[in-house]
């Protein structure tokens, strides 16, 4: 499924705009301020119900001074299908044909997009919540039930925090504690479901992400995904207004509880995503089983601290995952050789393969050979890592069925040298997905054959501002 046309009415800088789009590749060009990003934002909004740029509200898409705005795309089907988004200051209406949609997730039955913007570099060096949101968004595309689990968990978390706040303030303490006890089984169940969805999603993305990273960076970046379950950082960090000497002992030492089940180890199986899932499924199950077994002890450990601070101190809402880079690019560690038949303890010595005779390496030693990409990567490497992650998303969305995903690339050429840009262009062209790109200069994409170039300066937007 592809986009055949786009129509805007009072959307951001555009009073009116109609574009016929190539079913393969369209390049939107123009100087800064010609509305290139605004066009991609409109496509993203009508396809997902959300703005392209983080930190903005979708009602901000309405052109300044107008009461409402509208975006319509036509899908290249027989017969053609129109998807539209109409906005006022108070309402948002999504429609497919003449049918109104009640939830944004219903759009996944009709159209899917994967988008890159320069702002996405925050996937590498942004706050943990941003990366949680990213993996949740991808997990929803993979399994729609993840959206329900996430919604229910967030509602329960809000209620739980309100009850903990009551206890901390001394308001209706006994009643609040009883309600906390009553909500606990549901809290535990939803937490485990979210952890399952996130771990399985990262496991599926891992192989493609690593391959694309190495290809785009010409072998400079060999990433590893490191997942830490929520709350473990508080074991080793003193908190104000907490009891420090009479708390119960945690089920395991802080580092033990973090490192073993909280690190998702990924292995490449002939470069196939399906093989990756099979290879990792038992590791995900082992981690979830240990989390379930220790959940009650975690609750007991955090209970008094939560009641003092008035907020939830553990669980998926406090998860953090990050991208690590190998410290010495000349030496590669084969993580697939870690013994997967028994749970590796931090102090165990794990047998390694392909590291020479009598060579052994612990999981702790493995991590010591990596650094946070947010700290050591250049701006160009960070951009390449995010682009690799987006391409891995594109592969995942294509593999789960449903509409063929569309790729949106905003100012993709920034901070990439010509060699890496040519490699990226070849990757995008070989994927055979519809792609819509923006660039100030059409000459940046010489390797992209058959791209249709549209100069937005010739479209005469009525109220230009920087995009």
Wavefront OBJ file of the C-alpha trace (Angstrom):
o trace
v 0.000 0.000 0.000
v 1.391 3.415 -0.981
v 0.403 7.061 -0.807
v -0.638 8.425 -4.184
v -1.490 12.015 -3.199
v -1.516 14.476 -0.329
v -3.812 17.454 0.224
v -3.376 20.086 2.943
v -5.775 22.815 4.008
v -4.656 25.413 6.567
v -1.971 23.113 7.915
v 1.015 24.878 9.513
v 2.664 27.018 6.799
v 0.368 25.785 4.027
v -2.931 27.428 3.178
v -3.515 24.865 0.458
v -1.239 22.242 -1.054
v -1.785 19.234 -3.290
v 1.013 16.838 -4.208
v 1.013 13.710 -6.337
v 3.563 11.337 -4.855
v 5.720 8.711 -6.486
v 4.931 5.172 -5.402
v 8.671 4.558 -5.005
v 10.626 7.663 -3.927
v 9.772 11.337 -3.616
v 12.326 14.000 -2.678
v 10.979 17.313 -1.399
v 13.547 20.059 -1.889
v 13.718 23.742 -1.084
v 15.539 26.279 1.020
v 14.957 26.535 4.753
v 11.485 27.833 5.452
v 9.762 26.391 2.395
v 7.693 23.977 4.474
v 9.438 20.645 3.793
v 9.240 19.322 7.348
v 5.658 20.574 7.613
v 4.665 18.288 4.731
v 6.220 15.255 6.449
v 4.566 16.315 9.715
v 1.173 16.351 7.989
v 1.723 12.875 6.510
v 2.831 11.527 9.887
v -0.151 13.137 11.639
v -2.766 11.652 9.324
v -1.073 8.220 9.390
v -0.588 7.988 13.156
v -2.770 10.647 14.779
v 0.372 12.145 16.330
v 2.668 15.033 15.362
v 6.055 14.230 13.896
v 7.999 16.450 16.301
v 8.157 15.500 19.968
v 7.076 18.086 22.482
v 4.404 19.520 20.180
v 0.653 19.100 20.209
v -1.260 18.011 17.167
v -3.554 21.049 17.360
v -0.470 23.153 16.667
v -0.751 21.861 13.093
v -3.606 24.300 12.493
v -2.314 27.291 10.546
v -1.985 30.426 12.647
v -5.192 32.427 12.704
v -7.397 29.628 11.334
v -10.243 27.850 13.109
v -9.440 24.427 11.699
v -7.019 22.519 9.511
v -7.213 19.338 7.458
v -4.948 16.733 5.902
v -6.017 14.072 3.432
v -4.027 11.292 1.813
v -5.136 8.894 -0.893
v -3.964 5.296 -0.682
v -3.120 3.572 -3.935
v -5.801 0.889 -3.711
v -8.540 -0.330 -6.038
v -10.714 1.624 -5.475
v -8.662 4.435 -3.918
v -9.062 4.947 -0.172
v -8.877 8.374 1.460
v -7.590 8.827 5.014
v -8.240 12.253 6.524
v -7.522 14.188 9.678
v -9.559 17.261 10.561
v -8.516 19.439 13.490
v -10.113 22.237 15.442
v -8.892 23.778 18.672
v -10.937 21.239 20.637
v -11.514 18.253 18.387
v -9.615 15.747 16.296
v -11.410 13.613 13.711
v -9.771 10.714 11.903
v -11.610 9.095 9.029
v -10.997 6.288 6.561
v -13.351 6.876 3.682
v -16.626 7.822 5.329
v -15.918 5.873 8.525
v -14.771 7.674 11.653
v -12.061 6.046 13.779
v -12.442 5.887 17.553
v -8.790 5.169 18.365
v -5.472 6.030 16.733
v -4.450 2.376 16.794
v -7.169 1.622 14.202
v -4.999 3.408 11.642
v -2.582 0.469 11.782
v -5.095 -1.521 9.731
v -4.771 0.954 6.861
v -1.397 2.667 6.868
v 1.927 2.480 8.722
v 4.870 4.839 8.686
v 8.422 4.840 9.978
v 9.837 8.350 10.353
v 13.257 9.858 10.960
v 13.869 13.465 11.979
v 17.076 15.124 13.228
v 15.398 15.346 16.630
v 15.427 11.531 16.815
v 19.060 11.627 17.891
v 17.525 11.736 21.377
v 16.985 8.005 20.977
v 20.704 7.740 21.739
v 21.280 10.525 24.270
v 17.789 11.481 25.460
v 15.989 10.694 28.696
v 15.033 7.078 29.577
v 11.328 7.853 29.156
v 11.884 8.732 25.522
v 13.476 5.346 24.844
v 10.704 3.585 26.776
v 8.152 5.355 24.592
v 10.058 4.327 21.461
v 10.148 0.636 22.266
v 6.489 0.728 23.375
v 5.489 2.331 20.066
v 7.278 -0.382 18.091
v 5.872 -3.107 20.354
v 2.341 -1.868 19.597
v 2.982 -2.292 15.874
v 4.209 -5.792 16.579
v 1.360 -6.800 18.895
v -1.699 -4.578 19.288
v -2.366 -5.971 22.796
v 0.691 -4.050 24.029
v -1.289 -0.814 23.629
v -3.994 -2.123 25.961
v -1.449 -3.301 28.533
v 0.337 0.063 28.404
v -2.854 2.079 28.757
v -4.090 -0.011 31.690
v -0.700 0.078 33.398
v -0.427 3.864 33.123
v -3.930 4.304 34.541
v -3.120 1.954 37.412
v 0.235 3.649 37.996
v -1.489 7.026 38.312
v -3.911 5.594 40.863
v -1.113 3.828 42.737
v 0.954 6.997 42.958
v -2.041 8.923 44.247
v -2.570 6.338 46.984
v 1.135 6.347 47.909
v 1.005 10.143 48.074
v -1.908 9.878 50.529
v 0.135 7.538 52.711
v 3.179 9.810 52.589
v 1.048 12.793 53.618
v -0.738 10.845 56.348
v -4.114 11.188 54.674
v -6.530 8.242 54.920
v -3.553 5.919 55.466
v -5.304 2.643 56.295
v -7.784 2.875 53.438
v -5.018 3.773 50.962
v -2.872 0.828 52.071
v -5.815 -1.550 51.621
v -6.394 -0.243 48.111
v -2.691 -0.617 47.298
v -2.868 -4.256 48.375
v -5.991 -4.785 46.263
v -4.383 -3.275 43.152
v -1.087 -5.134 43.567
v -1.941 -8.360 41.609
v -3.018 -6.297 38.592
v 0.070 -4.088 38.890
v 2.308 -7.165 38.875
v 0.498 -8.791 35.946
v 0.611 -5.676 33.762
v 4.261 -5.023 34.625
v 5.215 -8.512 33.449
v 3.228 -8.076 30.227
v 4.965 -4.789 29.454
v 8.384 -6.301 30.181
v 7.573 -9.199 27.868
v 6.503 -6.894 25.062
v 9.575 -4.674 25.375
v 12.114 -7.492 25.607
v 10.614 -9.438 22.717
v 10.490 -6.301 20.564
v 14.122 -5.397 21.227
v 15.088 -8.996 20.565
v 13.415 -8.901 17.156
v 14.974 -5.544 16.266
v 18.470 -6.452 17.423
v 19.951 -8.309 14.454
v 18.723 -5.868 11.813
v 19.763 -2.917 13.991
v 23.290 -4.263 14.350
v 23.621 -5.056 10.643
v 22.328 -1.672 9.488
v 24.544 0.117 12.029
v 27.673 -1.567 10.763
v 26.704 -1.010 7.133
v 25.785 2.678 7.400
v 28.844 3.538 9.515
v 31.145 1.458 7.288
v 32.010 -0.795 10.240
v 32.707 1.983 12.768
v 29.798 1.168 15.105
v 29.038 -2.259 16.560
v 26.183 -1.673 18.981
v 24.885 -3.695 21.883
v 21.507 -3.082 23.545
v 21.570 -2.952 27.329
v 18.238 -3.207 29.193
v 17.858 -2.400 32.882
v 14.629 -3.060 34.721
v 13.036 -0.234 36.670
v 14.143 0.689 40.157
v 17.508 -1.058 40.336
v 19.423 2.230 40.300
v 17.901 3.089 43.675
v 19.619 0.157 45.377
v 22.997 1.861 45.170
v 21.936 5.489 45.498
v 20.959 6.961 48.889
v 17.566 8.641 49.011
v 16.480 11.563 51.138
v 13.832 11.026 53.788
v 14.155 7.242 53.713
v 14.940 4.686 56.370
v 18.487 3.521 55.677
v 19.165 0.987 58.412
v 16.001 -1.006 59.043
v 14.812 -1.776 55.520
v 14.461 -5.452 54.562
v 17.313 -6.978 52.609
v 16.618 -7.077 48.829
v 16.118 -10.498 47.232
v 19.559 -10.229 45.617
v 22.360 -7.728 45.785
v 21.741 -4.642 43.626
v 24.251 -5.566 40.916
v 23.062 -9.171 40.824
v 19.472 -8.215 40.355
v 20.331 -5.704 37.648
v 22.890 -7.412 35.543
v 21.706 -10.943 34.939
v 18.058 -10.851 33.939
v 18.195 -7.165 33.114
v 20.612 -7.453 30.244
v 19.096 -8.653 27.028
v 21.748 -10.658 25.160
v 21.230 -10.767 21.427
v 22.618 -13.207 18.915
v 22.719 -13.242 15.157
v 21.334 -16.343 13.477
v 22.220 -16.158 9.789
v 21.001 -12.578 9.719
v 17.362 -13.645 10.002
v 14.929 -11.949 12.327
v 12.950 -15.179 12.712
v 16.021 -17.048 13.868
v 16.796 -14.216 16.269
v 13.432 -14.591 17.981
v 13.870 -18.336 18.357
v 17.367 -17.919 19.775
v 16.253 -15.312 22.327
v 12.870 -16.664 23.349
v 14.216 -18.851 26.170
v 16.314 -15.948 27.519
v 13.293 -13.661 27.596
v 11.270 -16.360 29.355
v 14.022 -16.915 31.922
v 14.217 -13.212 32.673
v 10.439 -12.947 33.037
v 10.313 -15.989 35.299
v 12.946 -14.497 37.602
v 11.163 -11.161 37.627
v 7.913 -12.866 38.546
v 9.617 -14.857 41.294
v 11.285 -11.766 42.764
v 8.432 -9.310 42.267
v 6.931 -9.859 45.707
v 10.338 -9.420 47.332
v 10.919 -6.255 45.335
v 7.616 -4.893 46.525
v 8.552 -5.653 50.114
v 11.948 -4.033 49.678
v 10.497 -0.827 48.235
v 7.315 -0.695 50.287
v 8.506 1.575 53.111
v 10.492 3.795 50.770
v 7.481 4.240 48.477
v 5.301 5.153 51.418
v 7.806 7.785 52.540
v 8.382 9.309 49.099
v 4.798 8.923 47.890
v 5.522 7.395 44.467
v 6.200 4.076 42.737
v 9.884 3.172 42.896
v 10.063 0.056 40.697
v 8.452 -1.416 37.620
v 8.280 -0.692 33.854
v 7.743 3.034 34.415
v 11.353 3.248 35.634
v 12.995 1.041 32.996
v 16.026 2.237 31.073
v 17.631 0.781 27.972
v 20.595 2.170 26.133
v 22.858 1.610 23.153
v 26.437 0.619 23.905
v 29.409 0.780 21.554
v 32.477 -1.419 21.581
v 35.423 0.451 23.062
v 37.995 -1.022 20.684
v 36.513 -1.388 17.228
v 39.350 -3.657 16.138
v 38.315 -6.421 18.528
v 34.868 -7.951 18.346
v 33.215 -9.895 21.162
v 30.883 -12.690 20.120
v 27.969 -12.413 22.560
v 26.281 -15.453 21.036
v 28.727 -17.718 22.867
v 27.323 -16.935 26.325
v 25.958 -20.106 27.844
v 22.179 -19.881 27.450
v 21.299 -23.111 29.215
v 21.805 -21.833 32.761
v 21.299 -18.447 34.319
v 24.638 -16.588 34.298
v 25.412 -15.109 37.700
v 27.581 -11.986 37.807
v 30.392 -13.800 39.584
v 30.256 -16.849 37.347
v 32.861 -17.318 34.663
v 31.070 -17.857 31.372
v 32.738 -20.049 28.747
v 33.475 -18.144 25.557
v 34.137 -19.301 22.032
v 36.290 -17.838 19.260
v 38.423 -15.912 21.750
v 41.425 -18.183 21.680
v 42.472 -21.217 23.748
v 41.576 -21.242 27.457
v 39.945 -17.777 27.174
v 36.937 -17.064 29.382
v 34.926 -13.889 29.858
v 32.290 -12.950 32.426
v 29.234 -10.946 31.544
v 30.559 -8.116 33.699
v 33.808 -8.147 31.735
v 31.829 -8.040 28.506
v 30.009 -4.892 29.561
v 33.242 -3.290 30.709
v 34.365 -3.379 27.086
v 31.459 -1.179 25.998
v 30.611 2.483 26.576
v 27.356 4.391 26.341
v 26.880 5.632 22.783
v 25.452 8.843 24.242
v 28.907 9.554 25.688
v 31.385 8.282 23.097
v 29.602 8.505 19.745
v 30.000 11.482 17.431
v 26.942 13.346 16.154
v 27.274 11.576 12.827
v 27.500 8.167 14.518
v 24.454 8.936 16.663
v 22.486 9.880 13.576
v 23.633 6.691 11.847
v 22.566 4.577 14.851
v 19.106 6.122 14.846
v 18.767 5.616 11.094
v 19.775 1.973 11.599
v 17.129 1.628 14.300
v 14.509 3.103 11.946
v 15.486 0.735 9.150
v 15.218 -2.179 11.599
v 11.716 -0.927 12.467
v 10.862 -0.899 8.774
v 11.923 -4.546 8.485
v 9.933 -5.491 11.575
v 6.755 -3.746 10.392
v 7.076 -5.495 7.032
v 7.378 -8.891 8.722
v 4.307 -8.670 10.985
v 1.749 -8.333 8.208
v -0.670 -5.526 7.546
v -0.075 -2.461 5.355
v 3.370 -2.042 3.822
v 5.136 0.670 5.847
v 6.084 4.018 4.317
v 9.429 5.611 5.162
v 9.659 9.341 5.974
v 13.166 10.837 6.124
v 13.569 14.470 7.143
v 16.897 16.147 6.344
v 18.531 12.733 6.327
v 21.738 14.032 4.756
v 22.750 16.230 7.665
v 25.933 15.196 9.537
v 26.568 12.194 7.269
v 29.535 12.313 4.907
v 28.941 11.441 1.257
v 30.197 7.853 1.591
v 27.792 7.034 4.384
v 24.965 8.945 2.716
v 25.477 6.927 -0.468
v 25.384 3.688 1.528
v 22.173 4.776 3.276
v 20.623 5.780 -0.041
v 21.408 2.373 -1.515
v 19.907 0.623 1.524
v 16.704 2.656 1.257
v 16.456 2.068 -2.492
v 16.982 -1.689 -2.125
v 14.242 -1.982 0.514
v 11.577 -1.256 -2.139
v 9.382 0.674 0.269
v 7.782 3.972 -0.632
v 9.995 6.720 0.750
v 9.369 10.460 1.073
v 12.473 12.518 1.866
v 13.362 16.149 2.405
v 16.597 17.922 1.598
v 17.723 21.447 0.764
v 19.649 20.041 -2.171
v 18.619 17.338 -4.649
v 22.282 16.685 -5.518
v 22.796 14.944 -2.151
v 21.134 11.775 -3.479
v 22.928 10.869 -6.712
v 22.735 7.137 -5.913
v 18.928 7.167 -5.708
v 17.711 6.249 -9.180
v 14.196 7.116 -10.244
v 13.486 9.535 -7.417
v 10.816 12.130 -8.197
v 11.966 15.595 -7.123
v 9.396 18.207 -6.042
v 10.587 21.767 -5.450
v 8.313 23.119 -2.730
v 9.403 26.694 -3.462
v 7.257 26.413 -6.577
v 4.163 25.462 -4.552
v 3.746 28.994 -3.073
v 2.863 28.404 0.592
v 0.988 31.363 1.994
v 2.611 31.818 5.354
v 6.155 30.491 5.370
v 8.149 29.957 8.530
v 11.201 27.864 9.324
v 10.482 24.131 9.155
l 1 2 3 4 5 6 7 8 9 10 11 12 13 14 15 16 17 18 19 20 21 22 23 24 25 26 27 28 29 30 31 32 33 34 35 36 37 38 39 40 41 42 43 44 45 46 47 48 49 50 51 52 53 54 55 56 57 58 59 60 61 62 63 64 65 66 67 68 69 70 71 72 73 74 75 76 77 78 79 80 81 82 83 84 85 86 87 88 89 90 91 92 93 94 95 96 97 98 99 100 101 102 103 104 105 106 107 108 109 110 111 112 113 114 115 116 117 118 119 120 121 122 123 124 125 126 127 128 129 130 131 132 133 134 135 136 137 138 139 140 141 142 143 144 145 146 147 148 149 150 151 152 153 154 155 156 157 158 159 160 161 162 163 164 165 166 167 168 169 170 171 172 173 174 175 176 177 178 179 180 181 182 183 184 185 186 187 188 189 190 191 192 193 194 195 196 197 198 199 200 201 202 203 204 205 206 207 208 209 210 211 212 213 214 215 216 217 218 219 220 221 222 223 224 225 226 227 228 229 230 231 232 233 234 235 236 237 238 239 240 241 242 243 244 245 246 247 248 249 250 251 252 253 254 255 256 257 258 259 260 261 262 263 264 265 266 267 268 269 270 271 272 273 274 275 276 277 278 279 280 281 282 283 284 285 286 287 288 289 290 291 292 293 294 295 296 297 298 299 300 301 302 303 304 305 306 307 308 309 310 311 312 313 314 315 316 317 318 319 320 321 322 323 324 325 326 327 328 329 330 331 332 333 334 335 336 337 338 339 340 341 342 343 344 345 346 347 348 349 350 351 352 353 354 355 356 357 358 359 360 361 362 363 364 365 366 367 368 369 370 371 372 373 374 375 376 377 378 379 380 381 382 383 384 385 386 387 388 389 390 391 392 393 394 395 396 397 398 399 400 401 402 403 404 405 406 407 408 409 410 411 412 413 414 415 416 417 418 419 420 421 422 423 424 425 426 427 428 429 430 431 432 433 434 435 436 437 438 439 440 441 442 443 444 445 446 447 448 449 450 451 452 453 454 455 456 457 458 459 460 461 462 463 464 465 466 467
